[in-house]
Every structure is written in C-alpha cells, then in structure tokens.
C-alpha cells in the first residue's frame, strides 16, 4: 500500500470499472475494489460516500472513455458508405472497444433501470453518440442507428452464432440508406 498517493481517488474509480467488468454490479464490493486498487478499505469511505457513489463515478468515467472512442472512430467518416463501414467495424469490435467495454456498458444500462440517478450518465452518452451520427443522417435515423448498434453488439456478445460481418453491414446499410421520405444525408 502506498503512503503518499495523490492519484488514489482516480485509481479507486478505475479499479471500480475493472471490478464491475469482472464481477458485474451485483458482485462489486468495497473489498474487491480496495484489493483491485491496492488501497486500504478505509480509503473508499474517505473518498466516496458509498458504493453507489463509487459505481456512479466509475460508470461516468467509462461512458466518457467510450464516447471519446466513439467520436474518434467517426472522425474520418465523410459519406454514408463510410458510416456503414464505421458502424460495422464498431459492432465487430474494430473500434477500440471490446467485449469487456460493452459488458460494463450493459451493466450501466441495467443499473440505470433501477437507479434513476444513473440515467443522466446514459442520457449524456446516448446524446453524444447521436450527435456524431447526426453529422451524416437525420435525428430520427440517428436515434435508430444508435439503438441498432447497441442491439447488434448485444447479439454479437450473447449469441452462440453471431451475425456475420457481411450481414451486419447489410443491416446497417438498410438502416442508413435514404428512402423517398427521408432527407438526403448531409
């Protein structure tokens, strides 16, 4: 254990993300977090009001990191075909987010169902994702594609026979392809 430790608080939050990834929200305890952060158990109560506070800060950190990765992933996108390719890559974990990242994300979504205080974290993250997509498609399509991404990733992670990359690409292409009733992409 470290005596002079100015980064202790941040390390505890980061360790909380790791513990949630490994054990889920239900299995996350003060003891597991303290062990993962290599800090005395009392440090958790010194820096945080409780386990709910720790989880909320860990989820906020995770959502921020995922949003930054998401925004970077779309930085070079300039056409609808690029959007289709970028979303396909995102679903198939080519965008610097892996199954562990998604496991924490789904733990956040589930926790937010039970704890309305966490909905500000999920709403902010969804708003950022949609704003990236709105550079290429209208707001309604953006909302649908954002939900489609999360659903396709969930199916990929949970399925014993995941959707192929080619099928994912076709699903995304159909979702973003303008129809007569949609405005053309910007």
Helices and strands as residue ranges (DSSP letters): H 8-23, H 30-37, H 41-47, H 51-73, H 80-91, H 99-114, G 116-118, H 119-133, H 139-158, H 165-176
